[in-house]
Amino acid sequence: MAESELIALVKELDRCWTERRFDDLRRCLAEDAVFVAPDGRARVEGREAAIEGYREFMARARVDRFEARDHVATERGDA
């Protein structure tokens, strides 16, 4: 997948969770998706676990504004 396609996918993912369209996240995530925290300590494995993580975060958090910029996207299979 080209970098521009990956960035478009990430932007759609961000729209889904910020708009609380959690079921739509399934279109953005592979079944075997892996999320790794920047410090490498926290790790979430699997699409359903990732979606549940977004649900839990949004149940606790109040997001008044979210802006992602300066995207850099790479496709890796070794997370």
C-alpha positions in Angstrom: 0.0 0.0 0.0 1.3 3.4 -0.9 2.1 6.0 1.8 -0.7 8.2 0.6 -3.2 5.3 0.9 -1.9 4.5 4.5 -2.3 8.2 5.5 -5.9 8.2 4.1 -6.7 5.1 6.0 -5.3 6.6 9.3 -7.4 9.8 8.7 -10.5 7.7 8.2 -9.7 5.7 11.4 -9.3 9.0 13.3 -12.7 10.2 12.0 -14.3 7.0 13.1 -13.1 7.1 16.7 -13.5 10.8 17.2 -17.1 10.6 15.9 -17.7 7.5 18.0 -18.4 5.4 15.0 -16.7 2.4 16.6 -18.3 -0.3 14.3 -16.9 1.5 11.3 -13.4 1.0 12.6 -13.6 -2.6 11.3 -13.2 -1.2 7.8 -9.9 0.4 8.9 -8.3 -2.4 10.8 -7.1 -5.8 9.8 -8.3 -8.7 12.0 -4.7 -9.2 13.2 -4.0 -5.5 13.8 -1.4 -4.7 16.5 -1.1 -1.3 18.3 2.1 -0.6 20.1 2.6 2.4 22.4 5.5 4.7 21.4 7.4 3.6 24.5 6.9 0.0 23.5 5.4 -1.0 26.9 1.7 -1.2 26.0 0.5 -3.5 23.2 -3.0 -4.3 21.9 -3.4 -7.3 19.6 -6.4 -7.9 17.3 -9.1 -5.7 15.7 -11.7 -6.3 18.3 -9.4 -5.5 21.2 -8.3 -2.3 19.4 -11.9 -1.3 18.9 -12.7 -2.0 22.5 -9.7 0.2 23.5 -11.2 3.1 21.5 -14.6 2.5 23.1 -13.1 2.5 26.6 -11.0 5.6 25.9 -13.9 7.6 24.6 -16.1 6.5 27.5 -13.5 8.1 29.9 -12.2 11.0 27.9 -13.6 14.2 26.7 -12.1 15.1 23.3 -12.8 18.8 22.6 -10.4 18.9 19.7 -8.2 16.5 17.8 -5.8 17.3 15.1 -3.3 15.0 13.5 -0.7 16.4 11.2 2.7 15.7 9.7 1.8 12.1 9.0 4.4 9.5 8.3 3.1 6.1 7.5 4.9 2.8 6.9 3.6 -0.7 6.5 5.2 -3.2 8.8 4.5 -6.8 9.5 6.9 -7.3 12.4 5.1 -5.5 15.3 
